[in-house]
């Protein structure tokens, strides 16, 4: 008989970031969440403006994100495009 699938135990609200090599970090609060079936759009209000992230809806649920949640938006990009105004 196969062994039952075991999910790892996760303790909520106990994870902290020890170190990360992302330089562009924007602390803020979730302003809006637009939920989709697979992906969701999360707007984070920061001191420098709104940062928008598209993440899986599963991640929104697992992180227990709600409007007003304190978060850090981590931005890592290999390219930045410029357009002349």
Secondary structure, 3 states (H helix, E strand, C coil): CCCCCCCCCCCCCCCCCCCCCCCEEEEEEEEEEECCCCEEEEEEEECCEEEEEEEEHHHHHHCCCCCCCEEEEEECCCCCCCCCC
